[in-house]
Amino acid sequence: MPLASVNGLEMYYEIEGEGPPLLLLHGGLTTIEHSFGKMRPQLAKRWTTIAVEQQGHGRTADIDRAITYEYMADDTAALLRHLKIGQADVFGWSDGGNTGIQLALRHPSLVRKLAVFGSFCAMDALYPEIIAFFARATADDFGPELREAYEKVAPRKEWEKLIDKTKVMTLPPESWAPERLKTIETPLLFITGDEDIVKPEHAVEMFRLLPKGQLAILPGTNHFAPVYKPEILLAMVEQYLAAPMPKAKRAARFG
C-alpha cells in the first residue's frame, strides 16, 4: 500500500489520472471509495487525483492524538510536500471540506483553488436536530454502510474509537471563527444542498466573507450528493476548476 510517514502517521493515499494535481479530501467516517468512488474516474480524465485517508480513517491507522481539522490539514500539507507537490486544486466533502478550509488558512501556498461541499465553519451552521444527534449518537447510529466500508480496509478495527473522536471534533466547545475566512485569498467555491445538514444561511454568510468566493446551493440535494448525485457535483466542480482564476468579488451590478 502507498503509505507516507507524516506527523507520526502512516498516511494512506492513492494517485490516479493525468493532468494538474487535484487533492480529494473524504468526508468524516468515510473512505476514499465511499466518498469518491463515483466521482474520481471522471475527474481522473483531466486531473492527477491524489486521494488521501486521514487519521483513523480507512487504511490510515489511528495514533494517540485527537482528530481535528487543524491536524488533518497539517497532515495533508505534509503529504503534499512528501509527494513534492508544490500546489494543488482541492475538493473536499463535509469534514474534508472543513479540512480543506483549514489547509487554505494554514498552508495557503499549497492550494490553487478550493471547492467544498457540505462543509461549515461554526456550530450554529448545523440544524439543532443534527447537533442533538451527534451529542447522543453511538457507534451503531451511523448506519451499516459507513461501518462496513471502514472495516473492509482498516488495519485495526477501531470504529467506536473513531466515532468518539469525531464527535469531539464535530461538537467543540467553541466554533472556529468564520471571520477568519476574510483572510483566505485562495478562490473558494462553497457548495451546499438545500436539504443538507448545513443551513443555507450559513453558506451565504461564508460566501459573503470570502474575498474570492463563489456560492452554489443545489436544489433537492442532501449531504450525500458525492455518493448519490455525483453528476451534479462533477459538472460544477469540473467547470470551476477549469475556469480562469477568479478575481476578487465586485459589488452587484447589472450588465
N, C-alpha and C positions, 0 to 999 in steps of 0.2 A: 504494500500500500504506500502511496506517496504521503509521507509524514514530514513535517518540518518542526524542528526543535525551536520553539519560540516562547519566551517568558515562562519557562517551566512546563510548557505543554508539548505534547507530541501532536501537532495540529494536522488534521487530515484535509487534503484539498484535491481537486480534480481540475485538469485543464483540457478543454475541448474546443475545437474550432480554429478558424484563421481570421486574422484581421486585428484591429486595435484591441487592447485588453479591456475586458468587461468583468468586473467583480460582482458575483452574485452572493447575497447575504440572506440566508434562510430565515424563516420565521421561528419564533420560540417553540421549543419542544419538538421541532421537526428535523428532517434530514435533507440532504441535497435532493434526493429522489422525490421525496414528498413535496417539497417546495417548488422545485423547478423541473421535474421530470417532463412536464408538458410544454415548458417554455424554452428550455435550453437547446433542444435540437434546432429550433428556428433561429434563435439568437446566435448559435454557433456557425451559422452560414455567413454571418457578417462580422462577427467579433471572436476573438480568442477569449472564451469564457473561463474565468477562474472561480470555481465554486468551492466554498470552504465549509467546514463544520466546526462550530465554536465549542468552547469549553463545556464538557459534559454532554454534548450533543453528538448523535451518530457515532462515528468512528473515533472521535476525539475524546479520550478518556478524561474524566474529571480530575481535578487536583484540589489540594487543600487551600481553597481560596473562594471567596464569594464570586458569584456570577453577576457582573454588572455591565451596563452598556459601555462604560468607560474602559473597563478591562478588555472587553471584546473588540472595541475599536483599536486599542493599543496592540492586541494580539494580531489583528488583521493587518495593521500597519507593519508590524514586524514580519509577517508572512510576505507581504508585497516586497519589502526590502530584501528578504531572503531569496525571493524569486527574481530579484533585480528588475522589478517593475517600478519605474520612476513615477508613473502616473496612470490612472485607470478611470474609466467610467464605472459607476456603481449603481446597481439596482438592489434594493432591499425591501423585504416584505415584513411588516409587523415589527417584531423585535429586531429583525435585520435592518429595517429602515431606521429604527432608533439608533442602532449601532452605526449605520451609515452617516447619520447626522452628527454623532459624536466623532466619527472619523473626519468629517469635514471641519469640525470645530478644533480638533486636537492635532490633526495632521493634514492641513488644507492643501499642501503641495502635492499630495498623493491622489487627489480627487479632481478629475477634469469636469465631469458632470455627475450629478446625483439625482436619481429618481427613487422615490419611496412610495410604498402602498400600505395603507392601514397602519400608519405609524403615528406617534404622538409625542408631545413634549411636556405634558402636565397631566396630573391625575384627573383633574376635572374635565379632561378631554374625553374620558370614558363615561358611558352611561352608568348611573348608580347601580343598576342591576348587574352590570359586568364587574364592577368593583366588589359588590357583595358576593358574587360567585367566586371570584378569586380568593376572597377572605375566608370562605368556608370550604372551598373545594378540597377534595382528597385526590390521591393519585388515580382513583377509579372514576373520577368525574370528568376526565378529559377525553373519554371515548376510546374504543379499542384501536381505531385506525392509527392514531399517533403513537400509541404504545407499541403496536406491532411493527411499525416502521422503525422505531428506535431499537427494539430488541432484535430485529433482524440483523443489525450491523454493529451494535455497540460491543466494544471489547469487554466491558463489565456491565452487568445488568443492574443499574442503579436508578431506575425510573423514579422511585419515590424520592430519592435524594435530589434528582433534577427538578422534580415538581416543587419541592420545598425551597430550593434556591431560586427558582424562577418566581415563585410567589413573593419572596422577599424583594427581588429586583422590581417586580411589577407594582408592588404596593409599598413604595418607600415612604418614610415619614414626611418627607418634603419633596415636592416636584422640582425638577431642574428647570431653571428659569427660561421660559420661552423668549424673553428679551435677548438672550444670547444669539438668537437667530439673526439679529440685526448685523452681527459681525461676520456672517458667512458670505463670502464673496463668490463661492462656488455656485454655479447655476443649479437650482434645486426644483425639481418637479414634484409637487406634493399631490398624490392621488389618494382618494378615498372613495368608498361606495356609500350610496345613500342608505344602505342597510348595514353598514359596518358597525363595529364596536366603538369606533371613534365618531364623535359628534361632528356633523358637517360644519358647525360654527367654529370648531377648533381648527379645522383645515383652513377656513377662511382667515382666521386670526393669524395662523402661521404664515400663510401666503402674504399677508399684508406686512409682516415683519421682515420678510426675506428681500434683500436688495436685488437679487436676480432670480426671483421665484416665479413659478408657474403653478397653476392650480387646475385640477380636474376632479369633478365629483361625478361618479359613474352611476347611472340610473339602474335600479333593480339589481344592485350588486352588494354582496356581503363580504365579510372578512376573508373568505377563502377563494377569492377570484383567481389567484395563481393556479389553483387546483381545478376549479370547476368552470371558470370563464377565462382561460388563458388567452384566447384570441383577442379579447377586448384590451387586455393589458399589453399584449405584444404589439398591436397596431400603434398604441400610444407611445410605448417606451421606445420602439424602434425609430419612429418618426422624430421623437425628442432627441435621442442620442445622435442621430444622423444629421440633424439640422445645424446650421452655423451657430457658433457660440452666441448666446443672447447677451444683449447689453442690459444695463440697469433699467428697472421699470420706470416708465414715464407716467405722468398724470393721465387720467382717462381723457380721451379725445374722440372726435368724430372724424371719419375720413381716413 
